[in-house]
Amino acid sequence: MVNYSSVFTSDQGYPINLVGKTGQAVQISIHNPSQYICANCEQILPDWKQQQFLWVVVVLQQSKYPLLEMTAEIEKEKERLREKFMRFGCDVAFNLRDRGYVTDLIDPRTGYPLLSHPGPVPHDDTAVAKALLDYQVIKNKCCVLVHPEWGTAVYPSVLLSAAPPEMIELVTKAIAPLHGWTEISH
């Protein structure tokens, strides 16, 4: 059985607001798992059976375009944002793993973990962002998150970690600049 403590908020507050070199915003927030993750953790991450605590890191990247339609240009943008998340997420995950904390990132395209054995149930980043952030979702050919400031020009992705939220925040803020993301105060 996994125990969950209350949602973590730092002194600075959440989300961690970043901006990329192109001016596109990035928001990162740390949460208790959604009910879906609680109910399906062993189905999503079968290797994680013995974890006492689990935190969900939601990474939202602002897209150049609304992600409602499927055009070649939009698919190229989604792939660019996916690659950006995968590079960043791998750096964060390996840093936390090096410190002894089980951590993984979910491939936004497939819904399966990148560093652990996948279970029979995929993870749904959009559904988790909706549940944890209370953002609306438009059901199209795929589900599209609606950000309160960016509209549908948002690309959600998720990391899962057993690290304490303070450690996740420390590592995230240390690694973000290596990926061209600068912290801004909101």
Backbone as CSV, one residue per row, in Angstrom:
resi,resn,N_x,N_y,N_z,CA_x,CA_y,CA_z,C_x,C_y,C_z
1,MET,0.847,-1.184,0.000,0.000,0.000,0.000,0.889,1.243,0.000
2,VAL,0.557,2.208,-0.815,1.335,3.435,-0.915,0.713,4.499,-0.017
3,ASN,1.552,5.208,0.738,1.070,6.307,1.576,1.296,7.621,0.856
4,TYR,0.352,8.529,0.982,0.465,9.820,0.326,0.318,10.922,1.350
5,SER,1.256,11.852,1.336,1.117,13.002,2.223,0.463,14.129,1.433
6,SER,0.280,15.261,2.066,-0.413,16.365,1.412,0.418,16.924,0.261
7,VAL,-0.241,17.692,-0.577,0.440,18.283,-1.731,1.574,19.175,-1.248
8,PHE,2.650,19.178,-1.995,3.830,19.955,-1.620,3.767,21.331,-2.268
9,THR,4.010,22.346,-1.494,4.208,23.672,-2.061,5.450,24.258,-1.420
10,SER,6.285,24.852,-2.232,7.518,25.437,-1.711,7.252,26.855,-1.240
11,ASP,8.254,27.470,-0.639,8.134,28.856,-0.200,7.839,29.774,-1.383
12,GLN,8.405,29.451,-2.541,8.191,30.290,-3.714,6.810,30.058,-4.318
13,GLY,6.207,28.933,-3.972,4.912,28.596,-4.562,5.078,27.866,-5.876
14,TYR,4.010,27.282,-6.325,4.022,26.533,-7.574,3.052,27.126,-8.532
15,PRO,3.221,26.950,-9.789,4.238,26.118,-10.415,5.594,26.821,-10.509
16,ILE,6.613,26.026,-10.878,7.912,26.605,-11.210,7.723,27.156,-12.623
17,ASN,7.882,28.437,-12.798,7.682,29.068,-14.102,9.026,29.290,-14.775
18,LEU,9.129,28.801,-15.997,10.360,28.905,-16.763,10.035,29.485,-18.133
19,VAL,11.059,29.973,-18.792,10.893,30.423,-20.165,12.084,29.921,-20.972
20,GLY,11.787,29.454,-22.188,12.832,28.954,-23.068,13.452,30.073,-23.891
21,LYS,14.488,29.730,-24.629,15.201,30.726,-25.451,14.298,31.341,-26.516
22,THR,13.285,30.606,-26.955,12.365,31.106,-27.977,11.234,31.927,-27.361
23,GLY,11.225,32.058,-26.036,10.167,32.808,-25.365,8.979,31.962,-24.970
24,GLN,9.005,30.684,-25.316,7.900,29.800,-24.946,8.005,29.424,-23.472
25,ALA,6.883,29.480,-22.797,6.842,29.226,-21.365,6.838,27.732,-21.053
26,VAL,7.313,27.410,-19.841,7.279,26.045,-19.301,6.818,26.170,-17.851
27,GLN,5.851,25.339,-17.456,5.412,25.308,-16.063,5.621,23.898,-15.534
28,ILE,6.232,23.811,-14.347,6.480,22.517,-13.719,5.881,22.556,-12.320
29,SER,5.082,21.548,-11.999,4.493,21.481,-10.664,4.593,20.060,-10.124
30,ILE,4.634,19.951,-8.788,4.818,18.666,-8.103,3.548,18.382,-7.296
31,HIS,3.001,17.180,-7.471,1.703,16.849,-6.877,1.694,15.458,-6.262
32,ASN,0.732,15.255,-5.375,0.353,13.900,-4.994,-0.213,13.240,-6.241
33,PRO,-0.152,11.929,-6.332,-0.689,11.266,-7.517,-2.202,11.430,-7.623
34,SER,-2.680,11.414,-8.853,-4.119,11.441,-9.103,-4.713,10.109,-8.664
35,GLN,-6.031,10.053,-8.560,-6.705,8.793,-8.195,-6.384,7.702,-9.204
36,TYR,-6.268,8.072,-10.480,-5.952,7.101,-11.522,-4.600,6.442,-11.254
37,ILE,-3.599,7.260,-10.926,-2.269,6.703,-10.652,-2.308,5.846,-9.394
38,CYS,-3.004,6.317,-8.358,-3.123,5.525,-7.121,-3.741,4.156,-7.416
39,ALA,-4.802,4.154,-8.189,-5.516,2.906,-8.475,-4.751,1.994,-9.422
40,ASN,-3.924,2.573,-10.304,-3.284,1.783,-11.355,-1.763,1.760,-11.311
41,CYS,-1.160,2.203,-10.204,0.300,2.316,-10.142,1.001,1.021,-10.540
42,GLU,0.575,-0.107,-9.985,1.252,-1.374,-10.292,0.972,-1.844,-11.711
43,GLN,-0.116,-1.346,-12.315,-0.421,-1.683,-13.707,0.394,-0.815,-14.669
44,ILE,0.726,0.416,-14.233,1.519,1.334,-15.057,3.007,1.051,-14.863
45,LEU,3.407,0.870,-13.594,4.814,0.675,-13.222,4.937,-0.569,-12.329
46,PRO,4.943,-1.764,-12.919,4.980,-2.974,-12.102,6.222,-3.107,-11.221
47,ASP,7.327,-2.449,-11.595,8.565,-2.521,-10.801,8.463,-1.728,-9.496
48,TRP,7.455,-0.896,-9.357,7.370,0.055,-8.251,6.504,-0.434,-7.099
49,LYS,6.368,-1.722,-6.934,5.458,-2.270,-5.917,5.789,-1.865,-4.486
50,GLN,7.045,-1.653,-4.166,7.453,-1.400,-2.787,7.582,0.084,-2.433
51,GLN,7.143,0.971,-3.309,7.308,2.401,-3.046,6.341,2.885,-1.971
52,GLN,6.876,3.556,-0.964,6.055,4.113,0.112,5.428,5.440,-0.297
53,PHE,6.179,6.239,-1.045,5.699,7.557,-1.450,5.916,7.723,-2.939
54,LEU,5.077,8.488,-3.555,5.166,8.719,-4.985,4.700,10.144,-5.261
55,TRP,5.455,10.853,-6.067,5.113,12.224,-6.447,5.021,12.309,-7.957
56,VAL,4.120,13.134,-8.435,3.915,13.345,-9.860,4.409,14.741,-10.217
57,VAL,5.299,14.817,-11.186,5.821,16.088,-11.667,5.184,16.339,-13.033
58,VAL,4.355,17.368,-13.110,3.683,17.718,-14.362,4.506,18.811,-15.043
59,VAL,4.917,18.539,-16.280,5.691,19.496,-17.074,4.807,19.936,-18.240
60,LEU,4.472,21.230,-18.258,3.662,21.789,-19.337,4.551,22.713,-20.169
61,GLN,4.627,22.423,-21.470,5.395,23.285,-22.373,4.428,24.024,-23.288
62,GLN,4.643,25.311,-23.421,3.826,26.097,-24.331,4.226,25.759,-25.760
63,SER,3.238,25.491,-26.586,3.466,25.160,-27.989,3.396,26.424,-28.847
64,LYS,4.034,26.367,-30.009,3.941,27.480,-30.959,2.539,27.589,-31.549
65,TYR,1.826,26.454,-31.552,0.515,26.395,-32.202,-0.500,25.718,-31.279
66,PRO,-1.788,26.028,-31.456,-2.816,25.228,-30.780,-2.704,23.783,-31.291
67,LEU,-2.877,22.828,-30.393,-2.661,21.420,-30.754,-3.973,20.685,-31.044
68,LEU,-4.953,21.394,-31.563,-6.263,20.797,-31.843,-6.303,19.997,-33.135
69,GLU,-5.558,20.424,-34.125,-5.607,19.765,-35.425,-4.378,18.902,-35.644
70,MET,-4.465,18.022,-36.637,-3.324,17.173,-36.972,-2.809,17.578,-38.345
71,THR,-1.882,18.533,-38.346,-1.221,18.930,-39.589,0.250,18.534,-39.472
72,ALA,0.952,18.553,-40.573,2.377,18.198,-40.555,3.143,19.154,-39.639
73,GLU,2.788,20.449,-39.692,3.459,21.452,-38.877,3.218,21.211,-37.383
74,ILE,1.984,20.894,-37.022,1.645,20.649,-35.613,2.291,19.349,-35.123
75,GLU,2.300,18.327,-35.945,2.946,17.065,-35.558,4.446,17.260,-35.352
76,LYS,5.057,18.093,-36.178,6.487,18.399,-36.037,6.731,19.142,-34.719
77,GLU,5.842,20.075,-34.380,5.957,20.814,-33.119,5.786,19.880,-31.923
78,LYS,4.819,18.971,-31.992,4.621,18.011,-30.893,5.857,17.134,-30.713
79,GLU,6.458,16.732,-31.802,7.669,15.911,-31.724,8.820,16.712,-31.114
80,ARG,8.938,18.000,-31.483,9.978,18.861,-30.913,9.788,18.995,-29.401
81,LEU,8.548,19.204,-28.960,8.265,19.348,-27.527,8.470,18.023,-26.791
82,ARG,8.113,16.926,-27.432,8.348,15.603,-26.836,9.841,15.376,-26.625
83,GLU,10.646,15.667,-27.651,12.095,15.483,-27.539,12.679,16.372,-26.450
84,LYS,12.202,17.608,-26.353,12.676,18.542,-25.324,12.372,17.968,-23.935
85,PHE,11.139,17.469,-23.764,10.782,16.869,-22.479,11.624,15.634,-22.195
86,MET,11.820,14.779,-23.192,12.561,13.526,-22.978,14.000,13.818,-22.545
87,ARG,14.629,14.800,-23.169,16.003,15.156,-22.772,16.020,15.675,-21.330
88,PHE,15.146,16.625,-21.053,15.051,17.205,-19.709,14.670,16.126,-18.690
89,GLY,13.639,15.353,-19.000,13.141,14.324,-18.083,14.182,13.264,-17.770
90,CYS,14.943,12.850,-18.779,16.005,11.859,-18.543,17.064,12.426,-17.609
91,ASP,17.449,13.678,-17.812,18.453,14.288,-16.931,17.947,14.345,-15.488
92,VAL,16.698,14.765,-15.308,16.125,14.829,-13.954,16.028,13.424,-13.360
93,ALA,15.500,12.487,-14.135,15.311,11.122,-13.640,16.636,10.476,-13.238
94,PHE,17.656,10.586,-14.078,18.942,9.957,-13.749,19.609,10.646,-12.564
95,ASN,19.453,11.959,-12.447,19.993,12.675,-11.294,19.334,12.172,-10.015
96,LEU,18.018,12.041,-10.022,17.308,11.552,-8.832,17.628,10.075,-8.566
97,ARG,17.755,9.287,-9.623,18.116,7.869,-9.451,19.515,7.746,-8.846
98,ASP,20.446,8.619,-9.290,21.802,8.610,-8.738,21.792,8.919,-7.244
99,ARG,20.777,9.622,-6.788,20.629,9.954,-5.369,19.833,8.891,-4.614
100,GLY,19.461,7.813,-5.312,18.794,6.683,-4.661,17.273,6.705,-4.693
101,TYR,16.682,7.569,-5.535,15.227,7.660,-5.604,14.713,7.063,-6.907
102,VAL,13.782,6.129,-6.786,13.148,5.560,-7.964,12.434,6.697,-8.695
103,THR,12.737,6.841,-9.985,12.164,7.922,-10.789,12.023,7.432,-12.220
104,ASP,10.994,7.881,-12.890,10.813,7.544,-14.292,10.059,8.664,-14.983
105,LEU,10.157,8.681,-16.292,9.366,9.602,-17.067,8.496,8.802,-18.012
106,ILE,7.360,9.365,-18.322,6.406,8.707,-19.203,6.584,9.283,-20.600
107,ASP,6.713,8.410,-21.586,6.801,8.867,-22.971,5.429,9.433,-23.350
108,PRO,5.336,10.734,-23.649,4.027,11.311,-23.941,3.325,10.686,-25.153
109,ARG,4.092,10.138,-26.072,3.478,9.540,-27.259,2.845,8.185,-26.956
110,THR,3.518,7.371,-26.143,3.027,6.008,-25.914,2.286,5.837,-24.592
111,GLY,2.604,6.678,-23.603,2.006,6.514,-22.277,2.730,5.493,-21.418
112,TYR,3.857,4.982,-21.892,4.595,3.974,-21.129,5.878,4.570,-20.538
113,PRO,6.324,4.015,-19.396,7.547,4.528,-18.770,8.758,4.270,-19.652
114,LEU,9.731,5.163,-19.552,10.923,5.055,-20.382,12.008,4.216,-19.720
115,LEU,12.107,4.252,-18.389,13.216,3.619,-17.685,12.831,2.376,-16.891
116,SER,11.555,2.093,-16.775,11.070,0.921,-16.025,10.353,-0.011,-16.993
117,HIS,10.107,-1.239,-16.534,9.313,-2.161,-17.339,7.901,-1.605,-17.449
118,PRO,7.362,-1.534,-18.652,5.989,-1.052,-18.777,4.996,-2.109,-18.306
119,GLY,3.934,-1.648,-17.702,2.849,-2.535,-17.306,1.818,-2.607,-18.419
120,PRO,0.727,-3.319,-18.168,-0.305,-3.473,-19.203,-1.155,-2.218,-19.410
121,VAL,-1.084,-1.259,-18.483,-1.915,-0.056,-18.565,-1.040,1.155,-18.877
122,PRO,-1.335,1.883,-19.964,-0.557,3.092,-20.255,-0.986,4.243,-19.348
123,HIS,-0.103,5.199,-19.236,-0.355,6.417,-18.462,-0.952,7.452,-19.419
124,ASP,-1.852,8.280,-18.938,-2.468,9.321,-19.762,-2.091,10.679,-19.188
125,ASP,-1.084,11.328,-19.780,-0.586,12.610,-19.270,-1.668,13.686,-19.247
126,THR,-2.492,13.726,-20.289,-3.546,14.743,-20.356,-4.559,14.537,-19.241
127,ALA,-4.975,13.291,-19.012,-5.949,13.004,-17.954,-5.376,13.347,-16.582
128,VAL,-4.093,13.063,-16.375,-3.462,13.363,-15.089,-3.345,14.876,-14.896
129,ALA,-2.961,15.601,-15.946,-2.898,17.066,-15.852,-4.279,17.644,-15.558
130,LYS,-5.302,17.079,-16.186,-6.681,17.520,-15.924,-7.046,17.272,-14.465
131,ALA,-6.727,16.084,-13.958,-7.083,15.718,-12.584,-6.316,16.541,-11.547
132,LEU,-5.028,16.755,-11.777,-4.193,17.428,-10.779,-4.258,18.949,-10.862
133,LEU,-4.468,19.495,-12.057,-4.462,20.943,-12.241,-5.867,21.507,-12.443
134,ASP,-6.830,20.616,-12.628,-8.220,21.005,-12.852,-8.367,21.828,-14.136
135,TYR,-7.590,21.484,-15.172,-7.701,22.141,-16.465,-8.721,21.389,-17.308
136,GLN,-9.358,22.086,-18.209,-10.311,21.449,-19.106,-9.579,20.647,-20.176
137,VAL,-10.315,19.686,-20.753,-9.786,18.878,-21.841,-10.807,18.882,-22.970
138,ILE,-10.312,19.052,-24.188,-11.161,18.944,-25.373,-10.915,17.567,-25.965
139,LYS,-11.991,16.788,-26.130,-11.855,15.454,-26.722,-12.014,15.583,-28.223
140,ASN,-10.913,15.370,-28.898,-10.830,15.474,-30.342,-10.419,14.093,-30.830
141,LYS,-9.573,13.999,-31.855,-9.000,12.703,-32.226,-8.147,12.183,-31.081
142,CYS,-7.475,13.110,-30.385,-6.834,12.782,-29.122,-7.291,13.855,-28.135
143,CYS,-7.071,13.643,-26.869,-7.499,14.617,-25.862,-6.487,15.762,-25.809
144,VAL,-6.990,16.979,-25.812,-6.135,18.168,-25.806,-6.416,18.964,-24.542
145,LEU,-5.358,19.255,-23.805,-5.456,20.029,-22.575,-5.701,21.501,-22.918
146,VAL,-6.481,22.178,-22.063,-6.722,23.611,-22.237,-6.094,24.345,-21.056
147,HIS,-5.010,25.061,-21.333,-4.303,25.826,-20.306,-5.018,27.172,-20.126
148,PRO,-5.118,27.674,-18.878,-5.838,28.927,-18.661,-5.227,30.145,-19.373
149,GLU,-3.930,30.130,-19.658,-3.282,31.246,-20.354,-2.936,30.918,-21.802
150,TRP,-2.565,29.686,-22.082,-2.071,29.310,-23.402,-3.134,28.663,-24.278
151,GLY,-4.302,28.406,-23.735,-5.337,27.702,-24.484,-4.893,26.291,-24.812
152,THR,-5.109,25.883,-26.067,-4.740,24.515,-26.472,-3.301,24.430,-26.980
153,ALA,-2.543,25.507,-26.841,-1.130,25.502,-27.244,-0.275,25.044,-26.067
154,VAL,-0.567,23.832,-25.580,0.144,23.299,-24.414,0.419,21.814,-24.633
155,TYR,1.632,21.405,-24.272,2.064,20.011,-24.415,2.371,19.458,-23.027
156,PRO,1.503,18.576,-22.500,1.737,18.028,-21.158,2.635,16.801,-21.173
157,SER,3.403,16.649,-20.109,4.209,15.448,-19.912,4.422,15.248,-18.419
158,VAL,4.833,14.028,-18.049,4.853,13.654,-16.630,6.091,12.843,-16.273
159,LEU,6.637,13.176,-15.090,7.669,12.380,-14.419,7.044,11.827,-13.144
160,LEU,7.465,10.662,-12.725,7.027,10.081,-11.455,8.268,9.794,-10.627
161,SER,8.220,10.115,-9.325,9.406,9.921,-8.503,9.041,9.629,-7.052
162,ALA,9.899,8.850,-6.427,9.785,8.597,-4.991,10.603,9.616,-4.196
163,ALA,11.296,10.515,-4.879,12.102,11.535,-4.197,11.187,12.514,-3.474
164,PRO,11.654,13.090,-2.358,10.853,14.116,-1.687,10.690,15.333,-2.600
165,PRO,9.577,16.027,-2.506,9.330,17.181,-3.385,10.429,18.232,-3.332
166,GLU,11.016,18.445,-2.179,12.099,19.420,-2.075,13.287,19.019,-2.940
167,MET,13.585,17.726,-2.993,14.681,17.223,-3.819,14.317,17.337,-5.307
168,ILE,13.073,17.011,-5.648,12.622,17.134,-7.040,12.753,18.586,-7.491
169,GLU,12.326,19.508,-6.639,12.405,20.929,-6.972,13.855,21.364,-7.154
170,LEU,14.731,20.964,-6.251,16.148,21.317,-6.314,16.767,20.834,-7.630
171,VAL,16.547,19.569,-7.954,17.120,18.977,-9.165,16.517,19.622,-10.414
172,THR,15.206,19.834,-10.410,14.530,20.451,-11.554,15.089,21.835,-11.841
173,LYS,15.235,22.640,-10.788,15.749,24.009,-10.964,17.218,24.012,-11.376
174,ALA,17.982,23.000,-10.970,19.392,22.919,-11.351,19.552,22.477,-12.808
175,ILE,18.663,21.609,-13.270,18.797,21.043,-14.616,18.125,21.900,-15.681
176,ALA,17.069,22.616,-15.337,16.332,23.418,-16.332,17.235,24.338,-17.163
177,PRO,18.183,25.075,-16.546,19.043,25.964,-17.350,19.905,25.224,-18.376
178,LEU,20.233,23.965,-18.093,21.025,23.170,-19.034,20.245,22.889,-20.319
179,HIS,18.919,23.072,-20.246,18.047,22.836,-21.404,17.496,24.145,-21.967
180,GLY,18.126,25.254,-21.584,17.721,26.551,-22.125,16.509,27.155,-21.456
181,TRP,16.122,26.614,-20.286,14.960,27.125,-19.575,15.433,27.968,-18.397
182,THR,14.981,29.211,-18.341,15.338,30.134,-17.284,14.143,30.363,-16.383
183,GLU,14.375,30.337,-15.061,13.262,30.543,-14.125,12.841,32.003,-14.116
184,ILE,11.539,32.232,-14.106,10.993,33.581,-14.019,10.075,33.643,-12.805
185,SER,9.972,34.802,-12.211,9.023,34.938,-11.098,7.699,35.378,-11.701
186,HIS,6.631,34.883,-11.131,5.297,35.140,-11.678,4.532,36.045,-10.791
